[in-house]
Amino acid sequence: MKMWTVAAALLFVSAVGFAQTDQTAAPTARKSCDDLKAEISKKLDAKGVVNYTLDAVDKGKEGDGKVVGTCDGGTKSLVYSRGAAPASKPAPDTKK
């Protein structure tokens, strides 16, 4: 009977020690929005995706796009939108 009690106690202690070790693992490093944007762009380009935009916006202000990641410690969301980026207007010609 003592043998079973000792075996159970050893098993319990090792399981508790394993759980504590697992919980104290180092947290993942903060990923910058530029780094995450580059990684996702690379994957999309490799799949042949064209005419898309990836924008880093504040969390909760994602709009109509699809959230494809979070960055800056979870404070910003990376939003994917289909279609070309809005074209910027050409500068007016001031030469006469």
N, C-alpha and C positions, 0 to 999 in steps of 0.2 A: 504494500500500500504506500509506503514511504517513497518507493521508487517512482510510482506514477505521479505523486505530488511533486517530487523534485523535477521530473521531466516536464510536467505542466508548467511549473514555475520558470524553468529555463526557457521554454518555448515562449511564454508570455513576455519575459524580460527581453528576449531577442526581438520579438515583434514590436514592442514599444520602442526599443532603440532604433530599429529600422524606420519606423514611422517618424521619429524625431529627426533623424538624419535627412530623410526625404523632404521634410518641411523646411529645413534650414538651408536648403540649396540656394545658391546665389540667384537673385532675380535676373531676368533677362535685361540686357542693356537697352537704354532708350535709343530708338532708331530715329534719325533725323528724317524729316519729310522728303528732303532731296534724295537721300539714299534709297528710301522706300520707293519713291517715284521712279528712280532710275532702274531699280530691280523689276518693278511691274512693267515699265515701258519695254524693257529688254524681253520679257516673257511675251508681251503682246506682239512685239515686232517679230519675234521668232515664229509666232503662230500666223503671221501674215495679216494681222489686224491693221487697218488704216483708218484715217479720219476719226480720231478719238482725242479726247482731252483728259488729263489727270490734273485735278486741282486739290490743293490742301486747303481745307476750310475748317473753321472752328467747329468743335463737336456740337451737334444739335442744329447746325445750320447747313445741312447737306443739300437741301433742295430736291430736285427731281432726279439727280444722278444716283448711280449705284455706289455704295460705300464698298471699297475694295481693300481697305486697310486703315489702321490707325497709326499715328506717329506722334513724336514729341511727348512721349509718356502718356498717351491716351487723351491728350488735350485737343488734338486735331484729327480730322478724318480725311482720307484720300478718296476723292470722288471721281468715278469714271463716267464720262458722258460720250455717247456716240455722236458722230458728226464732226465736221471740221471746227476748229477753233474760230471764234468770231474774227473776221478779217478786220484789221485795223485800217482806218481811213488814211489815204495817202496825204502827206503834208501838202497844203496849198502852195501853188507856185507863186512865189513873191517876186520873181524876176520879171522885168518888163522890157 
